Amino acid sequence: MSASGSALVERALAVAAEAAPGAGAVALVREVSEAVVRWANSTLTTNGHTVERRLSVIVLVPLDGGTGAGVATVPAPTSLAAGPEGDAVLRDAVAGAVQAAQRGGPARDAAPLPGPEGGDDPAWDEGAGETSMAAFARLAEELGASFRPDEASYGFGEHRVATSWLGTTAGVRRRWVEPAGSVELNLKDPETGSSVWAGEGAPDLRSIDVTALVEGLRGRLPWGRRRIDLPAGRYETLLPPSAVSDLMIYLAWSMGGRPAQEGRSAFSRAGGTRVGEKLGALPLTLAGDPAAPGFPDLAYTPVLATTYSGDEVSVFDNGAATGRVEWVRDGTVATLAYPRAAATEYGAPFAAPTDNLVLTGGSTASTADLVAGTERGLLLTCLWYIREVDPTTLLLTGLTRDGVYLVEGGEIVGEVNNFRFNESPLDLLRRVTEAGATERTLPREWKDWFTRAAMPPLRVPDFPMTSVSPGR
């Protein structure tokens, strides 16, 4: 257990007060304890454990015409909290932040720092949480027992515990610990070359049933023994929860209020934004909620902490309390992301990007149920290499990966080639004809940045496969 980061935050705020009297300041210490394990061709290849701690100092400097904001981030070993060497590092960081604020000039997102809510944090002076290779005890045992000579297993597991201490000159003092982990598995059939993928996320990897994941993949490998070539075109397509999450995450990332107001996003329309516009017939709700009702392992701390300003967030909002945000409510665009200053400017509610996403409003049907109800269509496994083509329509391009299957008469009849697709998640919500049961899922494309998601499988009647991809 490392020494508490609270002392470092307090010292950084004191140094900022000495160096820039009258300026506001924010200090954020983040310590990440991370363990990883990787295997290839049914053999463990790498594993390790690291700990990294960094300090970010944000100084809000009064300038002619407003307030400027400067940010400096430095490595912060546990010994940095006190002593001449540590003080020198802190003074350099604060000086760098002050210079950045002066160079940048008055910030358009300037606002008074939020005050504390909810009283003192009883855990403020506690140390950092941590993980170790012991987090993989169940994974290692079940994975080792699953290896077979007639198939190749590949995968990656990670577990991290991030501890943050946030302090501001407005009196905010908050500490929180957020564990997160994930397991990704690939099985490959040496004879057919077919590859199947599954992934699962959880704060505690001991809750992940690796044996069940492997058995689920083994049940899909035979689908690849019959190969069917299909041309590009629009197909009725079933998107499993993982694929849905990758599209909905990008949708949520694109819901900035200012870009919409200024006519430079897919949420712009003549004279305003698309808030209030009905997207489709299904009553789907896309929301983020720190309390994560129904999905407790998706919960996150309801306090904003950021080291940068942009269209959706502002360093002036550090310490602000956050709550549930419904980006889409009952199939209608409901909320866009606004920092407090922009919210005041446009007369909109303050809404910060959320650290989880849950799409609800479907039925109780599973992906298998949607397959059983399909006369002819495609079942995807996951999406890959997603990139934006046109921000004004939110058109994305990407690839299918690790299994595209042809469904006929409610049954999987074979594996087809991969495709490149062009699709807008905004338009997709307009055209979806069926949504199943919402379940915890792991995004494939955006896992390194966003893991807290719960999505249903979706039926899209005309998913655009724009070209054939040679990869499997």
Rosetta blueprint (number, residue, H / E / L):
1 M L
2 S L
3 A L
4 S L
5 G L
6 S H
7 A H
8 L H
9 V H
10 E H
11 R H
12 A H
13 L H
14 A H
15 V H
16 A H
17 A H
18 E H
19 A H
20 A L
21 P L
22 G L
23 A L
24 G E
25 A E
26 V E
27 A E
28 L E
29 V E
30 R E
31 E E
32 V E
33 S E
34 E E
35 A E
36 V E
37 V E
38 R E
39 W E
40 A E
41 N L
42 S L
43 T E
44 L E
45 T E
46 T E
47 N E
48 G E
49 H E
50 T E
51 V E
52 E E
53 R E
54 R E
55 L E
56 S E
57 V E
58 I E
59 V E
60 L E
61 V E
62 P E
63 L E
64 D L
65 G L
66 G E
67 T E
68 G E
69 A E
70 G E
71 V E
72 A E
73 T E
74 V E
75 P E
76 A L
77 P L
78 T H
79 S H
80 L H
81 A H
82 A L
83 G L
84 P H
85 E H
86 G H
87 D H
88 A H
89 V H
90 L H
91 R H
92 D H
93 A H
94 V H
95 A H
96 G H
97 A H
98 V H
99 Q H
100 A H
101 A H
102 Q H
103 R H
104 G H
105 G L
106 P L
107 A L
108 R L
109 D L
110 A L
111 A L
112 P L
113 L L
114 P L
115 G L
116 P L
117 E L
118 G L
119 G L
120 D L
121 D L
122 P L
123 A L
124 W L
125 D L
126 E L
127 G L
128 A L
129 G L
130 E L
131 T L
132 S L
133 M H
134 A H
135 A H
136 F H
137 A H
138 R H
139 L H
140 A H
141 E H
142 E H
143 L H
144 G H
145 A H
146 S H
147 F L
148 R L
149 P L
150 D L
151 E L
152 A E
153 S E
154 Y E
155 G E
156 F E
157 G E
158 E E
159 H E
160 R E
161 V E
162 A E
163 T E
164 S E
165 W E
166 L E
167 G E
168 T E
169 T L
170 A L
171 G L
172 V L
173 R E
174 R E
175 R E
176 W E
177 V E
178 E E
179 P E
180 A E
181 G E
182 S E
183 V E
184 E E
185 L E
186 N E
187 L E
188 K E
189 D L
190 P L
191 E L
192 T L
193 G L
194 S L
195 S E
196 V E
197 W E
198 A E
199 G E
200 E E
201 G E
202 A E
203 P L
204 D L
205 L H
206 R H
207 S H
208 I L
209 D L
210 V H
211 T H
212 A H
213 L H
214 V H
215 E H
216 G H
217 L H
218 R H
219 G H
220 R H
221 L H
222 P H
223 W H
224 G H
225 R H
226 R L
227 R E
228 I E
229 D L
230 L L
231 P L
232 A L
233 G E
234 R E
235 Y E
236 E E
237 T E
238 L E
239 L E
240 P L
241 P H
242 S H
243 A H
244 V H
245 S H
246 D H
247 L H
248 M H
249 I H
250 Y H
251 L H
252 A H
253 W H
254 S L
255 M L
256 G E
257 G H
258 R H
259 P H
260 A H
261 Q H
262 E L
263 G L
264 R L
265 S L
266 A L
267 F L
268 S E
269 R E
270 A L
271 G L
272 G E
273 T E
274 R L
275 V L
276 G L
277 E L
278 K E
279 L L
280 G L
281 A L
282 L L
283 P L
284 L L
285 T E
286 L E
287 A E
288 G E
289 D L
290 P L
291 A L
292 A L
293 P L
294 G L
295 F L
296 P H
297 D H
298 L H
299 A L
300 Y L
301 T L
302 P L
303 V E
304 L L
305 A L
306 T L
307 T L
308 Y L
309 S L
310 G L
311 D L
312 E L
313 V L
314 S L
315 V H
316 F H
317 D H
318 N L
319 G L
320 A L
321 A E
322 T L
323 G L
324 R L
325 V E
326 E E
327 W E
328 V E
329 R E
330 D L
331 G L
332 T E
333 V E
334 A L
335 T L
336 L L
337 A E
338 Y E
339 P L
340 R H
341 A H
342 A H
343 A H
344 T H
345 E H
346 Y H
347 G L
348 A L
349 P L
350 F L
351 A E
352 A L
353 P L
354 T L
355 D L
356 N L
357 L E
358 V E
359 L E
360 T E
361 G L
362 G L
363 S L
364 T L
365 A L
366 S L
367 T H
368 A H
369 D H
370 L H
371 V H
372 A H
373 G L
374 T L
375 E L
376 R E
377 G E
378 L E
379 L E
380 L E
381 T E
382 C E
383 L E
384 W E
385 Y E
386 I E
387 R E
388 E E
389 V E
390 D E
391 P L
392 T L
393 T L
394 L L
395 L E
396 L E
397 T E
398 G E
399 L E
400 T E
401 R E
402 D E
403 G E
404 V E
405 Y E
406 L E
407 V E
408 E E
409 G L
410 G L
411 E E
412 I E
413 V E
414 G E
415 E E
416 V E
417 N L
418 N E
419 F E
420 R E
421 F E
422 N E
423 E E
424 S L
425 P H
426 L H
427 D H
428 L H
429 L H
430 R H
431 R H
432 V L
433 T L
434 E E
435 A E
436 G L
437 A L
438 T L
439 E E
440 R E
441 T E
442 L L
443 P L
444 R L
445 E L
446 W L
447 K L
448 D L
449 W L
450 F L
451 T L
452 R L
453 A E
454 A E
455 M E
456 P L
457 P L
458 L E
459 R E
460 V E
461 P E
462 D E
463 F E
464 P E
465 M E
466 T E
467 S E
468 V E
469 S E
470 P L
471 G L
472 R L
